[in-house]
């Protein structure tokens, strides 16, 4: 598929060539016949040539990529060119009226239309009609304001040439004022065309969103999972594109990765139906009525980058009590750690209410990164055998496997898998695996960390 810019530039160049040929023919026929209608058409085409050249330059500028001074690109240069064409339409209308009215009020006229005059107008009507249809399709495909203006030019030229032809036919049959009346008809039609083009161009320049598009984009956005509401939506045309920004509300409990996915889903959903629309999405996190106290506390801790666990929420005599364990760097001075945890408690009260009871317990944060290496196979086998033996004592744990033992500066770190009855609750499994871990640490005091991964028994 050819690039839109190449299509628009070629269409503009073809228009220039066609208008030069038509203007030359009409000017020659008008001078030979003395027809104001023909001369008006020639003047219209000559002006069109200058405007189309200007349009070609505008298209070249509009196709330049965005830069620091014009972050949205140069697409509106096309609309500016179309506005200048609108001004030309009205100026030409005034000129034709100024020439036609004296002829209607008795000024002698000598109009002698010949075969050349009729032939030029008939050919002009045919060519203008073909170019109008071609440019209209190209303008719709490329969203070009300038080519749309050129299409209107050719359409108006075809109708104006038809009026001029009717005027010359009237003169041929003896009604001399027919030429002046035809010229006035041409002027009126040009004025109407100019008004239509000007209305469309001004809407583009003042950033008027395409009719109905805002509501349709909102409907598409609200349908994306995770979007609570559409706060704002601004759209504005920019040449072949429609640019804008949209503000949405999302649950504040969502992780950043999920929020990013929602934004991406919105842009994909919009472009599926409207490929020319490009929006920037901004998300506003909001609290939902169905958030639990636990979710709210965990969210506050995550925002402050303080790991917490064992969160207990109680209702005591109508008052909510929250307690949790906060993990703080074990090497940090206690005063500094206390300040961090106190800040967390303040945020919890601010979120849940000033009368909330908040208690925290500080625990040293276990090292997250420990260099280490696998122990000799005989040590690993000894620990694995001890785990299997202790598992049989616990009762519900079986098939201890995938035992790994690493030596670190802090001591031994053990990881293993085991199987349990799939009908047991998470709490029951946790308690039994925890018992096994404690037994293993009692058997091997060098173990500083043991992690048991329980899998459902497939039997």
Secondary structure, DSSP 8 states (H G I E B T S, - for coil): ---HHHHHHHHHHHHHHHHHHHHHHHHHHHHHHT-HHHHHHHHHHHHHHHHHHHHHHHHHHHTS---SS-TT-STHHHHHHHHHHHHHHHHHHHHHHHHHHHHHTT--------HHHHHHHHHHHHHHHHHHHHHHHHHHHHT-HHHHHHHHHHHHHHHHHHHHHHHHHHHHTT-THHHHHHHHHHHHHHHHHHHHHHHHHHHHHTT---TTHHHHHHHHHHTSTT--EEEEEEEEEETTEEEEEEEEEEETTS-HHHHHHHHHHHHHHHHHH-TTEEEEEEEEEE--TT--HHHHHHHHHHHTT--EEEEEEEEETTEEEEEEEEEEETTS-HHHHHHHHHHHHHHHHHHH-TT-EEEEEEEEE--S---EEE--HHHHHHHHHHHHHHHHHHSS-EEEEEEEEEEETTEEEEEEEEEE-TTS-HHHHHHHHHHHHHHHHHH-TTEEEEEEEEEE---
